Amino acid sequence: MTFPLMRCAPVAAALAALSLVISPPLLANLPGEPVASGKDANGKPLRPPNLEPGEKTPWLYKGSNVPVDKGWTFGELSNGVRYAVRRNGVPPGQVAIRVRIDAGSMMETDPEQGYAHLLEHLTFRGSKYVPDGEAIRIWQRLGASFGSDSNAETTPTHTVYKLDLPAATPAGLDESMKILSGMIREPGLTADAVKAEVPVVMAELRERSGAQVRVGDATRNLFFAGQKLAERSPIGKIETLNAATSEAVRAFHQRWYRPENTVISIAGDVDPATLEQLIKTYYGDWKVAGKQAPYPGFGAPDPKLPIARTIVEPGFPYLISMAILRPWKPVNDTIEYNQQLLIDLVATQLINRRLEGRARGGGSFLQAQVNQEDVSRSVDGTFISVVPIGDDWQAALADVRGVLADALATPPTPEEIAREMAEFDAALAVRVESAATEAGAKQADDIVGAVDIRETIASPQTALDVFRGMKDLYTAERLLESTRRQFTGVTTRAILVSPKPVDNGEALLNAALTRDVSADASARLAAAKVTFDDLPKLGAPGTVAATTDLQLLDIEMIELSNGVKAILYPNDAEVSKIMVKIRFGNGYQAFPADKPSLVWAGQSALVASGIGEIGQEGLDRLTNGRRIGFGFDVENDAFSFSADTRRADLEDQLKLFATKLAAPRWDANPVRRAKAGTELAYRSFSMSPQTVLERDLNYLTRDRDPRWKVPGPEEAAQLTPEAFRATWEPLLQQGPIEVLLFGDFDRAEAIAALEKTFGALPPRQPVPVVAGPSTVRFPAPNSEPVVVRHEGAPDQAAAFIGWPTGGGLEGVQESRQLEILTAIFNSRLFDQLRAQAGASYAPQVVNNWPIAFDQGGYIGVIGQLAPENVAKFFEIANAIAADLAAKPVDADELARATEPLRQLVSRASTGNNFWLNQLQGATRDPRRISALRTILPDYTVTTPEKMQALAAKYLLRDKAWSFVVLPEEAPAPSGR
């Protein structure tokens, strides 16, 4: 039964690039042993309690007493195809289709490694109803963009084909279902197609390889040693892919692409009966000769195999990953089983909160986390990851083991249990409140996920009812038992990743894992009650001084007596959800463009520094069980706080933001932690072309503007608690405040809350003029690309070429027309660089037009590729640019660019995020309101001549600037 999983959020944003994924992408079941046999006390099969007498148990719920989610219509064809369909109008007109085949990389034989994934690629090239390469074009004409609306995934246990069809007309839906059925049943597995697509998969393999993949592979090989998963990455192997033939791939298809292995889930704005009939029409006569192939054994953890390993990766910080492994067993997805899952989740969440508290308080580790998963029907594991601060990984591991030892020795306190239960209750209640506006694509994905992990799905109300009906089961003793069970297994394995060789590393790791540690109860968070009354007091409430109807939907602008302005849009497009955003100050414009600053440190430490006398731990308690958040961002022209909340929490959400501006706290520990995380993360940015792009793209395309430079050790050394406060304290006090409220709220209540919170703030200081230049610019043209080096594999490179455009609101309509031009450019680049040349897996063209600056925009082409293909990249990109400027595009190509944009805007405009993003800043610059009125025609109404004129205006060879990312020893290219 699918429950929302609650995890401690990663606290070191700088380490996002280093997040360890054991075997991406893995879909995993929830943990636990079976607690029911699938039969009742009389030996009869369990049935969902909400079925009527004589009503047949849906295939997904056989052997389960989980109530059926009756929003779905379930069915099974005579040939074995199973399906689930439901009506869903979010967004209006869209239909989300998923076709799951129960075959992934684990079903491959040794010579077939990579075939499941290769077959996924080949199905998009051509099939029974469409010639090679035409499926993508057909869906573009129907408004679906490749990659976001039409895509697929291969994991160790399944392959899933995905189509989100916008504005699904009966004809378009029928055509799409027909094409998908042809792809599944009769893909065009010709020798020419295999020969053309293998280089594309090779490019994907190359682009996704590197230190992170090596660490992931080493971890998977150790953790799952002796099991098939250890050697089965979905991407495959070079030697087996190079040996692929159409006959061999066809044999894999015939063995696994069968009706009984197929599940179709569809959620969309269509009558379910229509969807059922389409499934019957296009899959009902599907027959495959022979019997289902037996599933290969996946194996079980072997306690006799090695348990420790070290790996040296210069770009990585020290990283310890541990796994306590148990054999995976099929379970019956019953209410009782899910109750135990929830207990297990609370038990791990208790530990994670303690580990996070220890890290916040200045511990020896930057981040540590515990997670329990059933991985690819191979192991039931408890996984622990530790990122030490500095080089003393043994001390960090000892500290984490001390926290775990305490959790295994002593039951949690009633206060700890109540705190986690409040969090779970709030999360489940939010799902109930927002169920009516849950996207159809998510619901279709939920069915696929449930089938993959062999469980049922439950409605949000069922999940909440189960949780609230079992609160007496959350005893300290039962949680302690759960913790002990989760940390017991047939073997424990660990891997140490180190930036430099560790003498006798495996022996040291073994010793660190087995030596006695004392239970560390200091990480337990003492009971402390914190309420919103403990926040600093604000001043006297303000009043509304002016109200302006924007003449756009029901959106209005109000001004409070202290000068604070707000844009309000009460609506029920997303039930029980209110988007709140507070914009103030000048963002990047508040910092000079000619010298370093601490702009980068704000996102890491500003929120965590606390409010008044309340630190981050107090803020966590303050918002416990509430839908109250606190995001912070630095934008081009403003700083922003943001959160999603609900009506009952709106006033306190606004109070939290307002008091942060009025009485910020300046804790030193979050700053020290941000500094440590920054120093550790910087090591990773040279690992591959991809990480170099993440580090340098914004910096280089802004002509080395220090505001967008990823901080290195020198910059991190400048970050002290004192310097952080000196930078950010005045910025919180400066500049006009804009409040945006979009969502399900009562207007009068919202205005009253604004008057008591933001209306009670003192008048703001004006933003001082920044010394030195504050604009942004694209680099001057170059004839030879700038060369940046990476420390990764010698067969990896990346290249960028861009042309300057403009910026500012004055030219926003032209910037939208440029989106059409870049969509055309992107399609041609995909066809020529990927589909034909096989040189790059995911090349892309981007249009960057900064609204907040009057210049600095650009059209950029980015590709990751082999060093020997860099010249080809520039040749193709320049040729496309020149051709676009030389002659008009044809009508079909233009339609394939504009229709997906039309549908994108139409879908986005049904949600509040669209309107908020378009109108933010309008209290300062009313031109944003008028610019919004033309947005749909700007993106969709154009001519071939207009596209040619824009290309001729901007895509000028002598205006282009380029850079390449090359391995250390590769020669620099001559020209571009």
N, C-alpha and C positions, 0 to 999 in steps of 0.2 A: 504494500500500500504506500503510495507516494506521499510523504510528509515533507514540508519545507525543512531543510537541514539548517541548523544555526551553527555558525562557526565564528570563532574570534576573527575579526577582520585583520588582515596583515597590517602591522603597525609601521613597518619600515618601507615606505613607498619607494625609496631609492633601490630596494632590493627586488623590485617587481621583475626585473629582467633575469633574476637568478632563481625564480621559483622553480623548485624541482618537480618535474612531472615524470613519474616512473616510466610510463609508456604511452605517450599521447597518441590519439585521444582514448582514454579508458572510460567506459561507462561502468559503474560499479554498483552492486547491490548493497543494501544496508546490512549491518552485521547481525550476528546472533545465531543461536542454535534453534532448530525447530522445537516449538513448544506445543504443537498440536499435530495430530495425525491426518488431518483433513477429514476426519469422521467424528460423528457425535458419540455420545455415551452408548448408544445402541448399535454402533458400527455402521450407521448410514452416512453417506457423504454429506459433509457440511453444505449448507445452502445459505446464500445471502438472505438476511431476515426480511428485506423489503420486497421480496418477490411475491406475487399473487399466487394462490393455489393453481397448479397446473402450468404456471409460467416457467419456461425453460431457463435454466441457468446459462447466462452468456459464457462464451468460451473463455474469456479472461478470468472469470470468477469461479471456475470449477474447483471444488475442494476448499472453498473459502467461505467464511461467514462475514466478510466485509460487505457492507451494503453496496449494492450496485449504483453507480452514478448514472441515473436514468436520463441525463442529458445526452447520453450516447445511445446510438442504435447499433447493436452488435449483430453480426451475421457470419455465416460460413457457407461457402459454395460447395457443391458436391465434389469438386476436385481438390478441396482442402484449403483454398484461399480463404483467409479470415480477414474480416474488416470491422472497422468501427467508424461511424460517421455521426456528425452532429451539426446542428445549425448554430452559427456564431457570426454575428455582424460586426465584429471588431477586427480590423477596420471595415467599414461598410463596403460591400461589393467584392471583398477578397475571398478567395478559397485557398486554403493551405492543404496541400496534398503531400503525404509521405508514403513511400513504398519501401518496406523493410524486407530484406532478404536475410535469412538466418545463416549467413556465411560471411566470415571475415578471415583475417590472416591465420587464425588458429585452425581453419579447415584446410589449409594448403598442405600439400606434401612438400618435402624438402626441395625438389626441383621447381616447385611452383611458387616459391616465396616472392611475394609482391603481386601475384596474379589477381587477387581479390581487388586490390586497389587499381591495378592496370585495367581490369575489366570495368570498373566504375568510370575511368577516363574514357574508355572506348565506347561506352554506351552513349556518351554525349557527342561523339563524332558523327555517328550515323546509325540507322536502324531500319527496321522493316518499312516504316512509313516516310522516312526523310533521308535524303542523301547526306553524305559526309559534310559535317559542319553546319547544316541548315537548321537543326533544332533550336540552337541558341537564337538564330535570326528570327525564327517564327515567334518565339516567346518575346523577343524584343518588340516585335510588331504588336504583340498583345499587351505590352507594357511591363514585362518582367525583365529585370536586368540580370545578367549573368553574374554569379558569385553571391549576390545578396538574395535574389528571388528564386533563382534556379541553381541548385548545387547538389552535392552529394558528400557522404562521408563514409570512410571505411575504418572499422575498429577491429580489434582481435576477434570479436564475436558477431559482427553484423556489417552489412552494407545498406545504407539508407539513401534513397533518392528523394530530393526535396524540391517542391515547386510552390511558391506563393504567387498565385495568379491574381493580379489586381483587376478590378472592374470585370469580373468573370461573366461574360455574356454566355448564353447557352451554346452558341457556336464555338466560342473560344474555349469554354470548358470541355466540350465534347472533343475538340481537336487536341487539347492538351492531354486528356485522358487517353486518347488514341495513341498519341506520340509516346507517352510514358509506357503504355502497355507494349508497344513495339520495342522500346529500349530494353525492357525487362525480358521480354519473351524472345525477341529475335534481333539482338544487336548486330551491327555490321562488322563482324570480326574478320575482316579481310586481311590478307598479308600486307597490303599497302597501309591500311589503318594501323596495324600493329607497328609497322616500321616507322610510321610518322609519330605515333604517340609515345613509344618507348623513350625517345629523347626528351619529351616533355616531362615524363615521370623522373627521368634522370636529373633534369634541371631542378625539379622539386626536391629530389633527394639531396642534391648538392646544396641548394639554397637553405635547406632545413638542417643540414649537418653543422658540426661545429662543437665547441666545448660543451654546451648544454646537452646536445644529443649524446655526446660521448659519456657524459656523466649519467644521463638517463639510461643509456644502454648498459653501462657498467653496473648501475644500481639494479636494473631489471635482471641482468645476468646473475647477480649475487642473490637477490631476494627470491627469485623463482628458479634457482638452480635445480636442475633435474626435471623441470616442467617445460612444457611446450612454450609457454609464454616467455621464457627466458630468451628464446631465439626468434620470436615472432613479432617483429615490428611491422605494422601494416605497410610501410613504405617498401619493404622488400630488400633484396640484395642486388648489387650491381651485376653479379655473374648470372643470376637467374633471370633478371630482367633482360639482359642482353641476349640470353638464349631463348627468349619467348618467341613462340610462333603462333600463327592464327589457329593451328590445329590444337596446340596445347592449351591456349586460352579458351577455345571453344569447349574442350573436354572439361575444364573447370566449370564453365558455365552450365553445361548439360548436367553435371553432377550435383550442383547446388542450387541453380536457379529453377526451382520447381514450385508448383502451386502450394504444396504443403509447407514450404519454407517461406511463404510470402504472407505478410500482413500489411494491409492498406489502412491508413488512418487519414480521414479528411474532416476538417472543420472549416466551415465557411458560410457565407451568406446565401445559402441555397437550401431548398427543401431536401431533407435527408433522403426522401424517397427517390428523388432525382439522382442523388449521389449513389445510392444503392443500385439503381438501374444501370448507371454508367459502369460500375464495377462488374456487374453481371454481363454487360455487353462486351466489355473488352478483356475480361478474364475468365468468363464462365466456360468457354470452350478450350481453355488452355490444358493441354495434356502433354506429359513427358513420358517417354518410354522407360521401362525399368523401374526398379524399386529405389526408394530413398537410400542414399549412401549412409553407412553408419558413421556417427560422429566420432572423430578421433578422441582418444583419451587425452585429457589435459594434464594429468598427473597430479601429485600431491606433494607438499613440502617434505623433503627428506632430511631428517636430523643428522644424517651421517656426513653430509656435504659441508664444505667450508662455511664459516659463519662470519668472517671478517675480511675486509679488503680495504686497501688505500689506493687512491688514484691522484695523480698530480695534474693539475690544470692551472697554469700560471694566471689565467684571467679570473679565476674564482677566488672568493674568500674561503676561509675554512668552513666546512659544512659537514655535519654529521647527520646521517639518516639511519634510522633503526627500524626493524620490522620484527614483530612478534607474530609468528605465523601458525595458522591452524588449517587443516584441510577444509576446503569448501564443500558444503553439503546442500543439496536442494532442500527447500523449506516449503511448508504450506503457509500461504500468506493469510493468516487469520488475525482476528482482533487481538487475541492473546499474544501472538507473535509480535504484532506491532506495538503493543503495550511495552513489551520487553525492549524493543528497539528504542522507544522513547526514553525509557529508563537509561539505556546505554548511552544515548545522546546527551542526556543531562549529566551523566557521570563524566564523560569526556569534556563537556563544556565547563564543568567545575574545575577540572585540571587546567584547561586552557586559560581560564580567567586568572588562576593563580600564577601561571607562567607569565602571562602578560603583565600582571601586577609586579612580579619580580623584575621583569625587564624594564618596566617603567621606572622602578625605584633605583635604578643604577646597578643592575646585576651584571654578571660576567658574560651574558649572552644578549645579543640584540633582539633575537626572536626565537621562540620555541613553540612547537605546536604538536598536539596529539590528534590523530584521526583514526577512525576505524572504518574499514571498507571490505567488502567482498570484491575482489579484483578479477574481472573477466572469467568468472566461474572457475577460478583456479585456486585462490586462497582466501581465507577469512583472516584478515590481518589487522593488527594495530600498528600504526606507523607513527614514528616520532622524528621530528626534524629539529635541528639545533643550529643556529648561526651564531658563533661566538663573536665577541668583541675582541679584536686583537688576535694574537697568535696562540693564546693559552686555551686551546680547545679542550684540554683535559679538565681544566677548572670549570669550564662552561658545562661540559657533560656531567661532571660531578654535581654541579648545582641543580641541573635539571633532574638528575636521578634522585637527588635529595627531595625535591618537590614530589616526584612520583612515589618515593618510598613513604612519604607522609600520607599520600592519598591511599596507598595500599594498606597502611597500618591503622588509620583512624577514620571513623565515619565523618562525613561532612556535617557541618552545623545546620540547625534548622534555618538560620538566616541565609546561609548559602543556598540551600535548597529552594527556599521561597523566592530568592532572587532569580534563579534560573527558570523556575516555573513561571514567574511573571513574564519573563522574556519570551518563553515559548508560547504562552497564552496570547500575548500581544501579537506575535507573528501570525499565529493561526487565525486570530480574530480579524486581522487585516485582510487575510486571504478571503475570508467569508464576506467581508464588507465590499471587497473589490471584485468578487466573482463575476458579477454581471458585465464587467468591462475587461475581463481577461482575454487576451488576444487569441484568435483561432490558431495561429501558428504555434503558440506555446501548448495549447491543448492537444494539437496533433502530435507534437513532439513528446508530450507526456505519455501518450499511448505507446509510441515507439520505445521510449525508455523503460516503461513497465514491462513490455514484452521481452526486452533484452535481458532484464534482470529477473525475469520470471516472477513478477509480482502483479498485483492488481492496481487499480487507481481508485482513489476515493474523492468524493466531492469535498470542497473545503469545509462544509458544514459537518460532514461525517468525521473528518480529521479533528475538528474542534471538539465535537461531542465525545470522541474517543479519549482525547486528552483530558477534558474536564471530568469525564466519568471515572478516571483512574487516579485522581489526585491522592487518594489514600494509599496508593501503592508506592508513592515516592517517599519511602522511609529511609532513614540514614543507613539502616542495616542492608536494605536491598540495593542501595546505591553503592555501598562498600563491596557487596558481593559482585555487582556488575563490574566495578573497577578491577577487582581481583581476577575475574574471569577474562576480561579484556587484556590483561597483562600476563596471561598464561597461555602457552602454546607448545607445539612440538619442537620448535627451534626459534632462536633469536639471532638475527643477523644484523650487521651494521657495516656501513661504509664511511670512510673518512675521505673527503675531498680536500686537498691541500694545494696552495699555490706554489709550494716548493717541496722537494723530497723530505720525507720524515724517516729518519733512520729507525729501523726495526718497527715501522709503523703499525703493522698488523698485530704484533705482540703488545705494543702499547695500547692499541685500541681494545684488544681482548682484555687486557688488565683493567683498563678504565671501565669496561662494561661489567666486570665481575667483582671488582673490589667492593668491600662493604662501604656503604654510605649511611650516614645518619639521617633519619627522617627530619626534614626541614619544615617545621610548622610555621616558620615566619612568613612564608608566602601566602598563608591563609589570610584572607582579608577580613579584618575585624569588623564586627557588626557596627554600622554607623548609619543613622537615619539622616538623610539630606532631603530637604524639600525646597520648593521654589521660594518659600519665605526666607530661606537662607541666602538667597542672592542679594547683592547690593540693591538698596532701594533707589528707585528712579524718582524723578521730580514730579511735579504736579501734572496731571494729564493735560494734553493739548486739545485743541478743537479743530474742526474742519473749517478752513478759511476759504476754500474755493473748490468747485466741482465742475469737471468738464466731460461732457459726453463725446466720446471719440467718433460717434456715428459709424461704429464698426461692431457688429454683433451687439452684445450688451456690455461692452468694455467702457470703463470710465476712468478718468484720472482725477485724483483728489490731491489737494495741498493742505497740509496741517499748519497750524499757527506758527510753528517753529521753522517752517521751510521744508520739512520733509515731504516728499511727493510719493504718491503710490498709484499704481495701475491695478485695477480690480476687474476680474472677469469671473463672476460666479456662474457656474454651470455644472451639469451632472454628466458630462461626457465620460468622466472617470469617477464612479461612485465612491464616496468616502475618501477621496484623495485630494489634497490641496498641495499644489506646488508653491513653495515660498522661496523667493530670492531677494536678497538685499544687496544692492550695489552702492558702493561709495568710493570716494577717492578717484585716482586716475590710473590705477593699475600700472602696467609697464611704462606708461607715460610719466609716472612719478619718479622714474629713475633715469639717470643720465645714460646716454648712448656711447659715451667715450671713456668710461672707467668702470671697474668692477663694483658690484654692490651685493647686498645680501637678499636680493629679490627672491632667489631660489630657495631660501630657508623658510619662507613663510608657510608654504604648504606642508612642510614637515613638522613644524613646531608651534605655529601660532594657535591653533585650536587646542592642542594638548597642553598649552601653558596655563589654561584655566581662566576662571572669572572670580574676581574678588578674593575671598578666602578659600574658594573651592578649586581644587586641582582636578586633573583628568579623572581620577578614581571617583571623586565626589560627583563630577558631572555624569559619569556612568550610572551612579546610584540615583541621581536626580531624574534621569530619563528612563530608569528601569521600568519595563512594562508599558511604556508610552510609545506612541509613534512620533518621536521627536528626534531629529538628526542634526548634524552640524558639519556641512561640507564647506571648504574654503577654496577659492581659486583666484589666481591673478589673471585678469583679462587685459586686452590691449588698452582699454580706456577706463577700467574700474577694477576694484577688488570686489569679491562677492562672497557672501554666505548663502548657502542653499540647503534645502531639506524638503522632504515630502512629509506631510502631516495630515491630520484629520480634524474635523470640526471641534471635537472635544479637547484637542490638544493645541489648537491654533494660538490661543492667547499666550500659553506658556512657551510655545515655540518662538513667538515674536519677542517675548520677554527675554528668552535666552540670548537671542541675537542682539537685542538692544543693550543688555547689560554687558555683553562682551565689548561693545563699543564704548560704553560709559565707564566700565571699571575692569579693564583687563588685568589678569594676573600674569606674572612673569617667572614661572617656575624654571629653574635651571636644568632639571633633568631632561625634559623633552628636547632642549637645545643640544645637550651633550649627546643624546641618543641620535638626533638628526645628524650631528657631525660625524658620529661613528658610522651611521648608515651610509652617509655620502662617501666617506673614505672607502668603505668596503665595496660599494656599488661601482665606483669609478674603475676598479680593476677589471670589471667585466666588459667595459665598453670597447675594448680592443679585440675581443674574442673572434669577431666575424664581421663581414661587411654589413650584415643586418644591424648589429649593435653599434657599429660606427655610424650608420645612418641615423639610428636613434639618438646618438650623442650629438652629431654634427650637422644634420640637415637644416634644422631651424637656424642654427648659428651661422653657417656658411651662406645660406640663401638670404640672410639679413646682413650680409657684408660684414661678418664677424662682429656683430653688435654684442657687447658683453652681457646685455640683459638676457640673451637667449643662449648663453654658454652654459653647458652642463658643468657644474663645479668639479674641479679636480682637487688633489691634495692641497695645493697652494691656496685655493679659495676656501676649502674646508677649514684650513688652519686659521682663517680670519673669523670664523664663527665662534664667538664666545657668548655666554648669557648676557653680558653687558652690551656687546656690540649688537646683538639681536634686538634687545630692548631699545637701544638708541635708534635703530633703524625703523622698527615697526610701531613704537608707541606714538610718535607724531602722525604716522599714516592712518592710524585708527581714528584720529580726531579730525581729519581733514576731508574737505570735499562734500558736496551735496549727497544726500541719501535718497535712493530710489528703492521703494518696496514694490515687489510684484507678487500679487496673489492671484493664482489661476486655479480654479477647481470648485469642489463641492462645498461651498460655504454660504452662510447667510450674510448678506451685505451689511445689515445693521450690526450684527455681532462682530464682524470683521472690523468695521470702522471703529467700534467701541474699543476693541482690542488694540488697534493702532493708536488711538488717542492715549490709552493708558501706558503704552510701551514706547514706541518711537516718537509719539507726540510729547512724551515727557522728557526727551533728551534736550540738552541745551543747544542753542544755535551752533552750527558747525563753523569751523575755521575755513577760510578759503584755501584752495590748493596753491601752494607757492610755485612760482615759476622755477622750473628746473634749469640749473646752470648747464650750459653746453647743449648740443643738439639732442632733440628728443624724438625726432621722426625716425622712420625706418626706410632702408633702401635695399634694392636688389644689387648684386655686384656688377661692376663694369664688365663689358664684354671681354672675353679672352679667346685667343686662338689656340692655346694649348690648355688642356684641362688641368685644374688644380689636382694634385695627387695627395691622397691621404692613405696611410698604411694601416693594415690590420695584422693581427698576430695569429690568425686562424689558418685554415687549410689552404694549400697553395693553388687549389683549383677553384677558389671562390673569389669573386670580385663584384663590384657594383658600380653603376654609372648613373650620372644625372646630367641632363641638359635642360636649360630653362631660358625663357624669354621674358623680359620685363613687360608688365602691363600697367597697372595703375593702382588706385586705392580711393577710399572715401565714399561717402553717400552720394556725391554728385554723379558718379558714374556707375551706381549700383545696377541700373538696368542693363548697361553694357556688360557688367560682370556676370549677370545671369545668362546673357546670350553666349558668353564665353564658356559657360557650363555645357551648352549644347556643342560648341566647337570641340571642347576637350572630350566629350562623350564620343564624338565621331573619331577623333584622334585615337582614343583609347581602344575602340573596336578595331581600327586598322592595325594598331600596334599589337594587339592580342593576336590577330590573324597572322601577321607577318613575322613577328618575333617569337611567338610561342607556337601557334598551330602549324606554321610552315617551316620555320627555321629550328624550332625546338631549342632555342637559345636561352630562354628565360621562362620560368614557370608563371610568375605573377607580375609582369610589367604593368605599370600604371601611369596614367596622365592625370595631373592634378591642376586645378585652377585655384590659386590663392589670391584673394582680393581683400586686403584688410580694410574694413569699413572705418576703423578708428584712425587710420593714417591716410594721408592724401597721396601716398606713393608706396612702393615696396611690393606691389603685387607681381605675380608671375604665373606663367603656364610652365609646368615642369614635367619632365618625363623621367621616370625612375625604373631601373631594372637591375636585378641581381643575376649574375651570369658568370661564366668561366672567363678568366683573363683573356683568352684568345678570342672571345666573342665581343670584347669591348668595342673594337672598331666596327663590327657589324651593327652593334647597338646604335652607335652614332650615325652610321650610314642610313639605317632604316628610319631612325627618328628624323633626321634631316630631310630625307626623301619624302616622308609623309608630310612634314611641315611645308615643304616646297610645293608639293602637289596640291595641298589644301589652298595655298595662296594662288596657285596658277589657274585653277579651274573650279567651277561650282561642283558641289557634291550632287549625286542623283537623288531623286525624290524618295526612293525607298530607304537609302542610307540615312537621310535626314529624318524620316519617320521613325526609324529604329533608334534614333537618339532622342527624339522629342517625346515619344509616347511613354517610355519608362520615366522620364522626368515629369511628365504630366501626372502619371499615376503616383509617383513619389510625393509630389506636392499635394495631390488630392488625399492620399492616405494620411500624410503627416498632419494635414490641417484638421483632421478629425480629433486630434489630441491636443492637450493644453501645452505641451512642450513646444509645439510649433509656434503658437501665438506668443508665448512668453519669449522665446528666442528672437522672434521678429520684432517685438515691441520693446524689449529691454533697451534702455538708453533713451526712450522717447520723451521722458520728462526733461531731458537736457536738450534733445534735438528732435523737434516735432516732425522733421522730414522723414523720420523712420515710419511714421504713420502713413504718409502719402506713398512712400516707397512700397509699403505692404499691399497697397490696393492694386498694384500692377504685377504682382509676383507670378501669377499663373501664366498670363500671356508672355511675360518676359522670358520664362523658361520654356515655353512651348510654341510660340508663334514667331516664325522666322522664315527666311527664304534661303535657297542655295547661294544666291548672290550676296546676301548678308554674311553668311558664313565665310565666303571667299574674301569679302572685304575685311572682315576681322582678322582672318589669317594673314592677309597681305599687310595689314596694319601692324600686327604684333609678331608674327612668326618669321622674323627677319634674321637670316643667317649671321649678319654682321652685328646683331644685337645680343646674340646668345652667349650664355656663360655656362661652363660645365665643370664638373669634378668627377674623379674616379676614386674608388676605394680598391686598393690592390694589396696582394700579399707582400710580405717584406722584400722578397727577392725579385718580384716581377718587374720587367722594364716598363717605364712610363710610356703611354701611347704617344705617337707623334700626330698632333692635330686631332680635330674632331669634326 
